[in-house]
Amino acid sequence: MKGMTKRELQITDPHQIQKILDTASVLYLGLCANNEPYVVPMNYGYTMEEGKLTLYLHSAVKGKKLDMIRENPNVFFALDCDRKPFEGKVACQYGLSYSSVMGQGTACIVDDVEEKKKAMSVLMKTQTEKDFAFEDRLVSIVAVIRIDVSEYTAKHRPIPEKMR
Ligand SMILES: Cc1cc2nc3c(=O)[nH]c(=O)nc-3n(C[C@H](O)[C@H](O)[C@H](O)COP(=O)(O)OP(=O)(O)OC[C@H]3O[C@@H](n4cnc5c(N)ncnc54)[C@H](O)[C@@H]3O)c2cc1C
């Protein structure tokens, strides 16, 4: 992945990155199959183990995004939080403060029932901060997608000093 142009805005502190992942709640999943691009908003859960980020998504068992993942499992994602608009005297001084994470990885549709149950618990924990357990029956009616993230970057754009 190409390095960030405004390096001074890049976040590398794992705790700050996890805070963004805990807060954003929706990611935009980018797919491409047969030269057709597609972006779909989805809720997610995540685990971060020794710097390795894994994302879990759930969906209905049929649909375009699943067909595209089967065709090409290479995906990109973007998520953001803490959007705060700021104003200026002239149009070009207006802007938006935000925190975001973007990355790429390989998606796979999970078939193993135990992994699906774990993935749904992780997703609910990220989304609600609560612990949920899932029965086999419940996970049989949803598709679960795991994204093994190979590379990611995080960025924070603050409100400029003179605008505060
Ligand atoms: C904030 C948010 C969170 C969401 N969270 C989830 C989630 O966790 N899991 C989940 O499965 N879905 C979620 N959705 C819905 C998701 O964006 C898709 O609509 C849904 O997953 C169906 O996608 P699909 O590729 O199977 O589309 P299909 O049902 O196969 O339909 C494909 C066609 O419908 C159009 N389409 C699909 N989705 C949308 C959309 N959102 N808006 C406008 N047009 C659309 C596409 O352009 C495409 O041509 C969320 C949507 C939003 C806005």
The ligand as an SDF file (V2000), in Angstrom:
LIG
                    3D

 53 58  0  0  0  0  0  0  0  0999 V2000
  -25.0750    2.0290    7.8400 C   0  0  0  0  0  0  0  0  0  0  0  0
  -25.3470    0.7040    7.1480 C   0  0  0  0  0  0  0  0  0  0  0  0
  -24.9660   -0.4850    7.7730 C   0  0  0  0  0  0  0  0  0  0  0  0
  -25.2200   -1.7110    7.1440 C   0  0  0  0  0  0  0  0  0  0  0  0
  -24.8140   -2.8760    7.7560 N   0  0  0  0  0  0  0  0  0  0  0  0
  -24.9650   -4.0600    7.0870 C   0  0  0  0  0  0  0  0  0  0  0  0
  -24.4470   -5.2900    7.6210 C   0  0  0  0  0  0  0  0  0  0  0  0
  -23.8400   -5.3360    8.6940 O   0  0  0  0  0  0  0  0  0  0  0  0
  -24.6230   -6.4110    6.9080 N   0  0  0  0  0  0  0  0  0  0  0  0
  -25.2790   -6.4050    5.6980 C   0  0  0  0  0  0  0  0  0  0  0  0
  -25.3940   -7.4660    5.0770 O   0  0  0  0  0  0  0  0  0  0  0  0
  -25.7430   -5.2810    5.1760 N   0  0  0  0  0  0  0  0  0  0  0  0
  -25.6290   -4.1030    5.8370 C   0  0  0  0  0  0  0  0  0  0  0  0
  -26.1120   -2.9450    5.2820 N   0  0  0  0  0  0  0  0  0  0  0  0
  -26.8200   -3.0420    4.0060 C   0  0  0  0  0  0  0  0  0  0  0  0
  -25.7970   -3.1630    2.8900 C   0  0  0  0  0  0  0  0  0  0  0  0
  -25.2540   -1.8900    2.6100 O   0  0  0  0  0  0  0  0  0  0  0  0
  -26.4010   -3.7760    1.6120 C   0  0  0  0  0  0  0  0  0  0  0  0
  -27.5600   -3.0520    1.2480 O   0  0  0  0  0  0  0  0  0  0  0  0
  -26.8030   -5.2320    1.8220 C   0  0  0  0  0  0  0  0  0  0  0  0
  -25.7720   -5.9260    2.5070 O   0  0  0  0  0  0  0  0  0  0  0  0
  -27.0670   -5.9110    0.4980 C   0  0  0  0  0  0  0  0  0  0  0  0
  -25.8770   -5.9490   -0.2420 O   0  0  0  0  0  0  0  0  0  0  0  0
  -25.7240   -6.9330   -1.4760 P   0  0  0  0  0  0  0  0  0  0  0  0
  -24.4110   -6.6870   -2.1080 O   0  0  0  0  0  0  0  0  0  0  0  0
  -26.0270   -8.3260   -1.0430 O   0  0  0  0  0  0  0  0  0  0  0  0
  -26.8310   -6.3260   -2.4060 O   0  0  0  0  0  0  0  0  0  0  0  0
  -28.0110   -7.0380   -3.2110 P   0  0  0  0  0  0  0  0  0  0  0  0
  -29.1640   -7.2260   -2.2990 O   0  0  0  0  0  0  0  0  0  0  0  0
  -27.4980   -8.2360   -3.9430 O   0  0  0  0  0  0  0  0  0  0  0  0
  -28.3900   -5.8720   -4.2250 O   0  0  0  0  0  0  0  0  0  0  0  0
  -27.4580   -5.4200   -5.1650 C   0  0  0  0  0  0  0  0  0  0  0  0
  -27.9330   -4.1660   -5.7830 C   0  0  0  0  0  0  0  0  0  0  0  0
  -28.6040   -3.3160   -4.8520 O   0  0  0  0  0  0  0  0  0  0  0  0
  -27.9570   -2.0720   -4.6950 C   0  0  0  0  0  0  0  0  0  0  0  0
  -27.7050   -1.8650   -3.2440 N   0  0  0  0  0  0  0  0  0  0  0  0
  -27.2300   -2.7750   -2.3820 C   0  0  0  0  0  0  0  0  0  0  0  0
  -27.0770   -2.2420   -1.1510 N   0  0  0  0  0  0  0  0  0  0  0  0
  -27.4350   -0.9560   -1.2650 C   0  0  0  0  0  0  0  0  0  0  0  0
  -27.4790    0.1340   -0.3360 C   0  0  0  0  0  0  0  0  0  0  0  0
  -27.0490   -0.0040    0.9830 N   0  0  0  0  0  0  0  0  0  0  0  0
  -27.9030    1.3270   -0.7720 N   0  0  0  0  0  0  0  0  0  0  0  0
  -28.2710    1.4870   -2.0630 C   0  0  0  0  0  0  0  0  0  0  0  0
  -28.2550    0.5190   -2.9870 N   0  0  0  0  0  0  0  0  0  0  0  0
  -27.8470   -0.7020   -2.5960 C   0  0  0  0  0  0  0  0  0  0  0  0
  -26.6180   -2.1740   -5.4130 C   0  0  0  0  0  0  0  0  0  0  0  0
  -26.3260   -1.0160   -6.1400 O   0  0  0  0  0  0  0  0  0  0  0  0
  -26.7630   -3.3570   -6.3040 C   0  0  0  0  0  0  0  0  0  0  0  0
  -27.0430   -2.9910   -7.6130 O   0  0  0  0  0  0  0  0  0  0  0  0
  -25.8760   -1.7330    5.8800 C   0  0  0  0  0  0  0  0  0  0  0  0
  -26.2360   -0.5340    5.2720 C   0  0  0  0  0  0  0  0  0  0  0  0
  -25.9720    0.6700    5.8790 C   0  0  0  0  0  0  0  0  0  0  0  0
  -26.3570    1.9600    5.1770 C   0  0  0  0  0  0  0  0  0  0  0  0
  1  2  1  0
  2  3  1  0
  2 52  2  0
  3  4  2  0
  4  5  1  0
  4 50  1  0
  5  6  2  0
  6  7  1  0
  6 13  1  0
  7  8  2  0
  7  9  1  0
  9 10  1  0
 10 11  2  0
 10 12  1  0
 12 13  2  0
 13 14  1  0
 14 15  1  0
 14 50  1  0
 15 16  1  0
 16 17  1  0
 16 18  1  0
 18 19  1  0
 18 20  1  0
 20 21  1  0
 20 22  1  0
 22 23  1  0
 23 24  1  0
 24 25  2  0
 24 26  1  0
 24 27  1  0
 27 28  1  0
 28 29  2  0
 28 30  1  0
 28 31  1  0
 31 32  1  0
 32 33  1  0
 33 34  1  0
 33 48  1  0
 34 35  1  0
 35 36  1  0
 35 46  1  0
 36 37  1  0
 36 45  1  0
 37 38  2  0
 38 39  1  0
 39 40  1  0
 39 45  2  0
 40 41  1  0
 40 42  2  0
 42 43  1  0
 43 44  2  0
 44 45  1  0
 46 47  1  0
 46 48  1  0
 48 49  1  0
 50 51  2  0
 51 52  1  0
 52 53  1  0
M  END
$$$$
